[in-house]
C-alpha cells in the first residue's frame, strides 16, 4: 500500500496546481529515471531541451537538403537574416534596444571581442577589477588581455573580495574598492549572478558606482540571463556577454549573446573585424575597407550559425510567451519554498550559502553539507543515483536550481526527502 502524502507533499501539490505557468513544463523533455522522471535541478548548468527544438533543427536540415544555397533566401526561415529572427525576443528578455543585442560566437569569445574594444589601458589606467571568485574562464580571459597589452596581472588585476556572509559582495565592498583603486581601473567586469554562491548583483548600482570613477563597465551574465531580469539598457553598462545553454535551454555549446549600449553604436573604438560586422547595405560589394554596422551587429565576425541559432529561436519564443516578469515571480516563490523547506527540515545537515534575501538570489541555491568535503560529495553522488540532478562545484558546493519554466514545488520536496534518506542511512 502506498503511504499517504505528507503535509509537505500536500502543500507542494496545491502550489503546483495553482501555478499559472505549470503548462510550460510539458514543453520540455524531462529525462527519465527508474520508470519515472528525474528531478532536474541543473538548469543553471545545462537547460532541458524544448520539445519543439528537434523539429526546428530538422526544418533547417530539410532546407539544406532541398534548397542548398538558395535556403539563404528561400528557406522556411531564410538563413541570410537568421540572427535577426532572435533579436526582438532577446532584446525583450535582457531589457535592451533591439540594435543593442546580437547572438553570436561563445561567451568567452565574445568577452575577448568586447575587451578588445572596451579595455583600452593607459599608463595611468590599466587595471581590471573582477570578483575574487570569478568563473575561471573570465579570469583567464582577463589575465591574458592584461598580458597582451604588456601589463602584469599581479599589479593590473584587482580582486573584489566579498564581505557579507558566505562571501557575498556588498555595495559597500565595491565602493571601497573603487575608492581605493578607481583612478587606475580601466574596466570593471562583474557577474550578474555569481556562479558559485548564486548571489544576484544589482547591475545598475554597480555600473553607477564604477562609471562615477570613470571606469568602463562590463557584465558576464552567464547565470543571469533567463534567470532574473537584467534591464541592460537602463543599467548603463557599456557591454555584457552571456551564454545560452543554461537557463536559455539552447543546447550544449549553444550560440552566445552580446550587448553593446546604444551610446557605442557608432563608436570609433578599435575592434576585431569580420565581414558580417560590415555595414549590411554594402557588405556584398566586397570592398577592401571595413565599415561597421551600427550597434551590436558591428561586432559580428562571421555569418550566422544556423544550426546553433535554431534552438535559441525556439527557447526565446517560449520565454516571450511566459514573460520574464512572471517567471521571476514564480522563481521567487519556488526558490523561497525550497529554501524554507531545507531550513526547516535539514538544518542539521545542510547550510545554504546563497543570500537569504529574495532580491539577492535567483533560481540557484548553493548548498554546503555540514561536515567534511567527502560528506558533501557523498550526498551529491546519492542524489544523482536517485535521479535528482544537481551539480558539484569545488571545493564543497552542491548547486540546485529549481527553474520556473519546468520545475515544480514537488521537485523540491523530492530533493528534501532524498537528503533525509541519505542523512538517516
Secondary structure, DSSP 8 states (H G I E B T S, - for coil): ------HHHHHHHHHHHT-TTGGGGGGB---EETTEE-EE-BTTTS---BTTHHHHHHHHHHHHHHHGGGHHHHSTT-STTGGGGTHHHHHHHHT--GGGEEE-S-HHHHHHHHHHHH----SS--EEEEETT--HHHHHHHHHHHHHTT--HHHHEEEE---SGGG---HHHHHHHHHHHGGGEEEEEEESB-TTT-BB--HHHHHHHHHHTT-EEEEE-TTTTTTS---HHHHT-SEEEE-SSSTT---TT---EEEE-GGGTT--------GGGB-TTTGGG--SS--B-SSGGGG--S---HHHHHHHHHHHHHHHHH-HHHHHHHHHHHHHHHHHHHHHHSTTTEEE-S-SSGGGB-SEEEEEESS-HHHHHHHHHHHHHTTEE-EEETTTEEEEE--TTT--HHHHHHHHHHHHHHHT-
